[in-house]
Amino acid sequence: MGFPPDNAALVALNPPTILPLLAPLGFLGPRSAEIVWLLLLLAALIVSVRLVWIMHGRPKNYLHYLGYAFAPALGCLLAGQISLLILLGLVLFLRLHRTYPLLAGASLWFCALKPHLFLPFGIALIAWSIATRCYKVVLGAVLALAASAAIAFFLDPSAWAQYSQIMMQTRVDEISISYLSVALRRSIAPNTIWVQYLPALLGCLWAFAYFRRHRRDWNWIAHGSPLMLVSVLVAPYTWLIDQAILIPALLHAVYLTRSRNVVATLALASAVIEIARARGLELLHSAFYLWTAPAWLIWYLYATRDSGPGSASDPSKITGV
């Protein structure tokens, strides 16, 4: 907003609903706005990890510090990317969906800033809302999206038309992204964009079947954790820093496992990413990080293999849900 038209601008591909969040930064100078933005992201990370710790009964250990040191979250913070706010929206939903469903739905507004990260998760959410008749969550999400869209229109009436135009001109298949779905398309049919969305489609079908199997005892911490891991794994496109939203799922497994070696493995994997970044491997585009998304899912399944009734995965053992 107000950027000199003769200069090249870095265009964010988030929808115009993000304008109410970003526009106030325009009242500050560039350096002040950057500091405020980074402090906001840092606060989102701290609050998110602390809420996950509270939801698991405030265990008297320091395992939740792994969330603060998670490499994708640190990379997201250093790059000033919005995924830490998306993480906050997800955690607020997990915390509030039973006690304050309207606010829980409104918190999903943050998740809608990158909806492609939540496709299987969204299928399960819709199925859960219908099965439990918890329509206040849906209402809260709709109201938040409608309000942000109205504010965006007030700030810039042409924003939606401009966004539609830029999305038609943007070729997702030409963006330099190193991710599994992109690698799949490039190896099978480089010019066939629908191949890139095939994993997400299969993930959505799995999410619906997964919810049906667990609908009678569904818990958004216990069952939502593998759901989010799969959602990120099959996303049509994403970057390593977006994996910061997996902190609730990974910390849940950390609290479930009794093995220090398993926890150490997670810390080591995160450290490998930090070492690679320190050696100059770029976080956004290097193919080296293709292993990360499947590694988190495999680690989670191994860490939780012995969990069952009476463990922290039992809804009665998790507070605030």
C-alpha positions as CSV (number, residue, x, y, z in Angstrom):
1,M,0.0,0.0,0.0
2,G,1.6,3.2,-1.2
3,F,4.6,1.5,-2.5
4,P,6.3,3.5,-5.3
5,P,4.9,2.2,-8.6
6,D,8.2,2.4,-10.4
7,N,9.9,-0.1,-8.0
8,A,9.5,-3.9,-8.1
9,A,7.4,-5.2,-5.2
10,L,7.6,-8.6,-3.6
11,V,3.9,-9.7,-3.9
12,A,2.4,-11.9,-1.2
13,L,0.1,-14.5,-2.6
14,N,-2.1,-14.6,0.5
15,P,-5.7,-13.5,-0.2
16,P,-6.8,-9.9,0.5
17,T,-8.3,-11.0,3.8
18,I,-4.7,-10.5,5.2
19,L,-4.9,-6.8,4.7
20,P,-6.5,-6.0,8.1
21,L,-3.4,-7.7,9.7
22,L,-0.8,-6.0,7.5
23,A,-2.2,-2.6,6.7
24,P,-1.6,-1.1,10.3
25,L,2.1,-1.6,9.7
26,G,1.9,1.1,7.0
27,F,1.6,3.7,9.8
28,L,5.1,2.8,10.9
29,G,8.5,3.3,9.2
30,P,10.1,0.3,7.5
31,R,12.5,-0.5,10.4
32,S,9.8,0.0,13.1
33,A,7.3,-2.1,11.2
34,E,9.8,-4.9,10.8
35,I,10.5,-4.9,14.5
36,V,6.8,-4.9,15.4
37,W,6.2,-7.7,12.9
38,L,9.0,-9.9,14.2
39,L,7.9,-9.3,17.8
40,L,4.4,-10.4,16.8
41,L,5.7,-13.6,15.3
42,L,7.9,-14.3,18.3
43,A,4.9,-13.8,20.6
44,A,2.8,-16.2,18.4
45,L,5.4,-18.9,18.8
46,I,5.7,-18.4,22.6
47,V,2.0,-18.4,23.2
48,S,1.4,-21.4,20.9
49,V,4.0,-23.6,22.7
50,R,2.8,-22.5,26.1
51,L,-0.8,-23.3,25.2
52,V,0.2,-26.8,24.0
53,W,2.0,-27.3,27.3
54,I,-1.1,-26.2,29.3
55,M,-3.4,-28.4,27.2
56,H,-1.2,-31.4,28.2
57,G,-1.6,-30.7,31.9
58,R,1.5,-28.5,32.5
59,P,3.9,-31.4,32.8
60,K,6.9,-30.6,35.1
61,N,9.6,-30.9,32.5
62,Y,11.2,-28.8,29.8
63,L,10.2,-30.9,26.8
64,H,8.1,-28.1,25.4
65,Y,11.3,-26.1,24.9
66,L,11.7,-28.3,21.8
67,G,8.9,-26.3,20.3
68,Y,10.8,-23.1,20.7
69,A,13.9,-24.7,19.1
70,F,12.1,-26.4,16.2
71,A,14.1,-25.6,13.1
72,P,11.2,-24.7,10.8
73,A,9.8,-22.3,13.5
74,L,13.2,-20.6,13.9
75,G,13.5,-20.4,10.1
76,C,10.0,-18.9,9.9
77,L,10.9,-16.3,12.5
78,L,14.2,-15.3,10.9
79,A,12.4,-15.0,7.5
80,G,9.6,-13.0,9.0
81,Q,7.0,-15.4,7.5
82,I,3.4,-15.7,8.6
83,S,3.3,-19.4,9.3
84,L,3.8,-18.7,13.1
85,L,0.5,-16.8,13.1
86,I,-1.1,-19.8,11.4
87,L,0.3,-22.0,14.1
88,L,-1.3,-19.7,16.7
89,G,-4.6,-20.0,14.9
90,L,-4.4,-23.8,14.9
91,V,-3.5,-23.9,18.6
92,L,-6.3,-21.6,19.6
93,F,-8.7,-23.8,17.8
94,L,-7.4,-26.8,19.7
95,R,-7.7,-24.9,23.0
96,L,-11.1,-23.3,22.5
97,H,-13.2,-25.6,20.3
98,R,-15.2,-27.2,23.2
99,T,-15.5,-24.2,25.6
100,Y,-15.7,-21.3,23.1
101,P,-16.6,-22.8,19.7
102,L,-17.4,-19.5,18.1
103,L,-14.0,-18.1,19.0
104,A,-12.4,-21.4,18.0
105,G,-13.9,-21.0,14.6
106,A,-12.8,-17.4,14.3
107,S,-9.2,-18.5,15.1
108,L,-9.3,-20.6,12.0
109,W,-9.1,-17.3,10.1
110,F,-5.3,-17.5,10.4
111,C,-5.3,-21.0,8.9
112,A,-7.3,-19.7,5.9
113,L,-4.3,-17.5,5.0
114,K,-2.7,-20.7,3.7
115,P,-5.6,-23.1,3.2
116,H,-3.7,-25.5,1.0
117,L,-1.9,-26.7,4.2
118,F,-5.1,-27.8,5.8
119,L,-7.0,-29.8,3.1
120,P,-7.4,-33.2,4.8
121,F,-7.7,-31.4,8.1
122,G,-10.5,-29.3,6.7
123,I,-12.3,-32.4,5.4
124,A,-12.2,-33.9,8.9
125,L,-13.3,-30.6,10.4
126,I,-16.4,-30.3,8.2
127,A,-17.3,-34.0,8.9
128,W,-16.8,-33.4,12.7
129,S,-18.9,-30.2,12.7
130,I,-21.8,-32.1,11.0
131,A,-21.5,-35.2,13.1
132,T,-21.4,-33.3,16.4
133,R,-23.7,-30.5,15.2
134,C,-21.0,-28.0,16.4
135,Y,-22.0,-25.4,13.8
136,K,-20.7,-22.5,16.0
137,V,-17.2,-23.4,14.9
138,V,-18.2,-23.0,11.2
139,L,-20.2,-19.9,12.0
140,G,-17.1,-18.3,13.8
141,A,-14.9,-19.1,10.8
142,V,-17.4,-17.6,8.3
143,L,-17.9,-14.5,10.4
144,A,-14.2,-13.9,10.7
145,L,-13.6,-14.4,7.0
146,A,-16.5,-12.1,6.1
147,A,-15.3,-9.4,8.4
148,S,-11.8,-9.5,7.1
149,A,-13.1,-9.5,3.5
150,A,-15.2,-6.5,4.2
151,I,-12.3,-4.6,5.9
152,A,-10.1,-5.5,2.9
153,F,-12.7,-4.1,0.5
154,F,-12.9,-0.9,2.6
155,L,-9.1,-0.5,2.6
156,D,-8.8,-1.1,-1.1
157,P,-12.0,-1.7,-3.2
158,S,-9.9,-3.1,-6.1
159,A,-8.0,-5.6,-4.0
160,W,-10.1,-8.6,-4.9
161,A,-10.0,-7.8,-8.6
162,Q,-6.3,-7.4,-8.5
163,Y,-5.9,-10.6,-6.5
164,S,-8.0,-12.5,-9.0
165,Q,-5.9,-11.2,-11.9
166,I,-2.5,-12.0,-10.3
167,M,-3.7,-15.5,-9.4
168,M,-4.7,-16.1,-13.0
169,Q,-1.2,-14.9,-14.1
170,T,0.7,-16.9,-11.5
171,R,1.8,-20.3,-12.7
172,V,2.0,-22.6,-9.6
173,D,3.9,-25.1,-11.7
174,E,6.6,-22.5,-12.5
175,I,7.3,-21.5,-8.9
176,S,10.6,-22.8,-7.7
177,I,9.5,-25.1,-4.8
178,S,11.2,-28.2,-3.6
179,Y,8.5,-30.3,-2.1
180,L,7.2,-33.9,-2.5
181,S,4.1,-33.1,-4.5
182,V,6.1,-30.9,-6.8
183,A,8.8,-33.5,-7.2
184,L,6.1,-36.0,-8.1
185,R,4.7,-33.9,-10.9
186,R,8.1,-33.1,-12.3
187,S,9.1,-36.8,-12.3
188,I,5.8,-38.1,-13.8
189,A,4.3,-35.3,-16.0
190,P,6.0,-31.9,-15.7
191,N,3.3,-30.1,-17.6
192,T,0.3,-31.7,-15.9
193,I,-0.5,-29.6,-12.9
194,W,-3.3,-31.9,-11.6
195,V,-0.7,-34.5,-10.7
196,Q,0.6,-32.1,-8.1
197,Y,-2.8,-32.1,-6.4
198,L,-3.2,-35.9,-6.5
199,P,-1.6,-36.6,-3.1
200,A,-3.9,-33.9,-1.5
201,L,-6.9,-35.7,-3.0
202,L,-5.8,-39.0,-1.6
203,G,-5.1,-37.4,1.7
204,C,-8.6,-35.9,1.8
205,L,-10.1,-39.3,1.1
206,W,-8.0,-40.8,3.9
207,A,-9.0,-38.0,6.3
208,F,-12.7,-38.7,5.8
209,A,-12.2,-42.5,6.4
210,Y,-10.0,-41.7,9.4
211,F,-12.7,-39.5,10.9
212,R,-15.4,-42.1,10.3
213,R,-13.3,-44.8,12.1
214,H,-12.7,-42.6,15.2
215,R,-15.8,-40.4,15.2
216,R,-17.2,-41.9,18.4
217,D,-14.1,-40.9,20.5
218,W,-12.8,-38.1,18.3
219,N,-10.3,-35.8,20.0
220,W,-8.6,-32.9,18.2
221,I,-5.3,-33.3,20.1
222,A,-5.0,-37.1,19.8
223,H,-6.5,-37.5,16.3
224,G,-5.8,-34.1,14.9
225,S,-2.1,-34.6,15.3
226,P,-1.6,-37.3,12.7
227,L,-4.2,-35.5,10.6
228,M,-2.0,-32.3,10.5
229,L,1.1,-34.3,9.7
230,V,-0.6,-35.9,6.8
231,S,-2.1,-32.6,5.7
232,V,1.3,-31.0,5.4
233,L,2.8,-34.2,3.8
234,V,0.3,-34.1,0.9
235,A,0.0,-30.4,0.5
236,P,0.1,-29.4,-3.2
237,Y,2.9,-26.9,-2.4
238,T,4.6,-25.5,0.7
239,W,7.9,-24.6,2.1
240,L,10.0,-26.0,5.0
241,I,9.2,-23.0,7.2
242,D,5.4,-23.9,7.0
243,Q,6.2,-27.0,8.9
244,A,6.2,-24.8,12.0
245,I,2.5,-25.6,12.2
246,L,3.4,-29.2,13.2
247,I,4.6,-28.2,16.6
248,P,1.4,-29.2,18.4
249,A,1.5,-32.7,16.8
250,L,5.1,-33.2,17.5
251,L,4.9,-32.0,21.1
252,H,1.9,-34.3,21.7
253,A,4.1,-37.3,20.7
254,V,6.9,-36.0,22.8
255,Y,4.6,-36.1,25.9
256,L,3.4,-39.6,24.9
257,T,6.7,-41.4,24.5
258,R,8.6,-42.7,27.4
259,S,11.8,-43.0,25.4
260,R,14.5,-40.3,25.8
261,N,16.1,-41.6,22.6
262,V,13.0,-41.0,20.6
263,V,12.9,-37.4,21.9
264,A,16.6,-37.0,21.2
265,T,16.0,-38.2,17.6
266,L,13.5,-35.4,17.1
267,A,15.9,-32.8,18.5
268,L,18.7,-34.2,16.3
269,A,16.6,-34.0,13.1
270,S,15.8,-30.4,13.9
271,A,19.5,-29.8,14.5
272,V,20.4,-31.3,11.1
273,I,18.2,-28.7,9.5
274,E,19.9,-25.9,11.4
275,I,23.3,-27.2,10.5
276,A,22.3,-27.4,6.8
277,R,21.0,-23.8,6.9
278,A,24.2,-22.6,8.6
279,R,26.2,-24.3,5.8
280,G,24.3,-22.3,3.2
281,L,21.4,-24.6,2.1
282,E,18.5,-22.2,1.4
283,L,15.4,-23.0,3.5
284,L,12.9,-22.2,0.8
285,H,14.2,-24.0,-2.3
286,S,16.8,-26.6,-1.5
287,A,15.9,-30.2,-2.4
288,F,17.8,-31.4,0.7
289,Y,14.8,-30.8,2.9
290,L,12.5,-33.1,1.0
291,W,12.9,-35.7,3.8
292,T,11.5,-33.5,6.5
293,A,7.7,-33.9,6.1
294,P,7.8,-37.7,5.8
295,A,10.3,-37.9,8.6
296,W,8.0,-36.0,11.1
297,L,5.2,-38.4,10.3
298,I,7.3,-41.5,10.6
299,W,8.8,-40.2,13.9
300,Y,5.3,-39.5,15.2
301,L,4.0,-42.9,14.4
302,Y,7.0,-44.5,16.1
303,A,6.8,-42.3,19.1
304,T,3.1,-43.0,19.7
305,R,3.1,-46.7,18.8
306,D,2.5,-47.8,22.4
307,S,0.0,-45.1,23.4
308,G,-3.4,-46.2,24.4
309,P,-6.3,-45.6,26.8
310,G,-5.1,-43.9,30.0
311,S,-2.2,-42.1,28.3
312,A,-2.0,-38.5,27.3
313,S,-3.9,-39.3,24.2
314,D,-6.9,-40.1,26.3
315,P,-9.2,-37.0,26.0
316,S,-9.8,-37.1,29.7
317,K,-6.1,-36.6,30.3
318,I,-5.8,-33.5,28.1
319,T,-7.1,-30.2,29.6
320,G,-8.9,-27.6,27.7
321,V,-10.2,-29.9,24.9
